[in-house]
Amino acid sequence: MSFDFLKQPVARDTTPHAPGEILRRLVLVGLVAAWAFAAILGVAGWAGGDAGRLRAAAVCAALGLALFVARRRLGPPSTIAPAAAPAGPPAAALTPTDGAPPRVLLIDASLTGPGGNCSRLLDALDLRLAGRARVERVALSGREALSFADLEPRLRAADAFVFATGTHWDSWSSSLQKFLEDATPAEATDLWLGKPAAVLVTEHSVGGKGVLSRLQGVLVTLGCSLPPCSGLVLSHAARLARRHAPDPAAAEDFWSIEDLDVIAHNLCQAATRREADWRAWPVDRKDYARVWLRE
């Protein structure tokens, strides 16, 4: 009989967990401990006729009930799945297999939230996706703002994404930056892997194209794929130029609302592909937030 298996290292879960997940687990431990103490003290107090132990058991039971309610309010646990190793089997297809239209999640990442320029741009895209996709819409700012933890189940259920952001000092919105930072533990997991993403950027005059290109690069690194012609920058200056150009043909090269037709078409085409043998490279999931500057 071989005992080589005793020499193998013990497998450890090195996946980082969000603060909400850690809190959820601590609440669960406290809940189990409170009810266990309540049962032990209750039995001991009843058997010995000890009123003090019975009161302590009641307190533990009440604490356990409060922790149970708190756990329910924290919502379901996180389900970030580990990425496949480069040499492992190909990932399962991430496209709908039931013949239903793809599920497209529109993410309004503007600072103003619903009602702003990005929101109106998403309205126009939503109209063009009608009949082609099952559309869900969320916002990262405003009264209905959702965090990455709140959005994780919807991101996982989606077949494709559309990110819309304004241009702020040559970058995207701070709410989108926070979202991307919180998404770090999910990098290269099946939450993103191979799912097509489109990017819509609004700008007053300049800076939007740089935002578009860099954001597309971030999404690819997370694991998304980019369909052809899936990024657009809608500029207030360009719209004025198109409106007042002496020769309309001279302004045809500027992006316009009508270009959303192409984005909607290509995004749905990419989301309904039936073949997806995506793989991911190794990602540091144990110590990605370590402090490396020590002197």
Stockholm file with secondary structure:
# STOCKHOLM 1.0

chainA/1-295         MSFDFLKQPVARDTTPHAPGEILRRLVLVGLVAAWAFAAILGVAGWAGGDAGRLRAAAVCAALGLALFVARRRLGPPSTIAPAAAPAGPPAAALTPTDGAPPRVLLIDASLTGPGGNCSRLLDALDLRLAGRARVERVALSGREALSFADLEPRLRAADAFVFATGTHWDSWSSSLQKFLEDATPAEATDLWLGKPAAVLVTEHSVGGKGVLSRLQGVLVTLGCSLPPCSGLVLSHAARLARRHAPDPAAAEDFWSIEDLDVIAHNLCQAATRREADWRAWPVDRKDYARVWLRE
#=GR chainA/1-295 SS CCCGGGGSCCCCCCCCCCHHHHHHHHHHHHHHHHHHHHHHHHHHHHHHTCHHHHHHHHHHHHHHHHHHHHHHHHCSCCCCCCCCCTTSCCCCCCSCCSSCCCEEEEEECCSSCTTSHHHHHHHHHHHHHTTTCEEEEEESSSTTBCCHHHHHHHHHHCSEEEEEEECBTTBCCHHHHHHHHHTGGGTTSTTTTTCBEEEEEEESSSSHHHHHHHHHHHHHHHTCBCCTTCEEEEEHHHHHHHHHCSSGGGGTTSCCGGGHHHHHHHHHHHHTCSCCCCCCCCCCCSSTTCCCCCC
#=GC SS_cons         CCCGGGGSCCCCCCCCCCHHHHHHHHHHHHHHHHHHHHHHHHHHHHHHTCHHHHHHHHHHHHHHHHHHHHHHHHCSCCCCCCCCCTTSCCCCCCSCCSSCCCEEEEEECCSSCTTSHHHHHHHHHHHHHTTTCEEEEEESSSTTBCCHHHHHHHHHHCSEEEEEEECBTTBCCHHHHHHHHHTGGGTTSTTTTTCBEEEEEEESSSSHHHHHHHHHHHHHHHTCBCCTTCEEEEEHHHHHHHHHCSSGGGGTTSCCGGGHHHHHHHHHHHHTCSCCCCCCCCCCCSSTTCCCCCC
//
